[in-house]
Amino acid sequence: MQIESAQFGTIEVADDKLIQFPGGLPGFEDCRDFALLHPDADQPRVFYLQSSTHPDVAFSIASPDQFGLHYEFTLTDDELASIELQRAEDAAVMVILRRNAEESGSPVRAILTAPLVINLGSRKGLQKAIANVGCDITLRSAD
């Protein structure tokens, strides 16, 4: 499938790289289908979720494990059903990364209070809002 991306241009995406968010993402409810991209295939530390229908909508995401973070939270029965998740080992948890575009050299921040949960088998995902996460982590380059 070909996808138009403001960041990456026209890209060819294999079906196994597409992820559906049945409920969309908060603030982007009409964006339900995304391609999972990682330009650095040798060391995919940061991935990109690119909307397949809106070229300007893309999110940088990463595994919280890279930062030594491990989540423990419960999905409701409705959430489990929406992504067809039956086994915990089929779930991947990712966090959206953001940077203040108005500040040159601003640090990358992980949005820890709203991780993405992706069922690797069904390729369906959701964003889980978590209240009372008690930390704030800033990521800085080692340069």
Secondary structure, DSSP 8 states (H G I E B T S, - for coil): -EEEETTTEEEE--GGGEEE-TT-BTTBTT--EEEEE-S-TTS--SEEEEESS-TT-EEEEE-GGGGT--------HHHHHHTT---GGGEEEEEEEEE-TTSTT--EEEEEEEEEEEETTTTEEEE---S------EE----
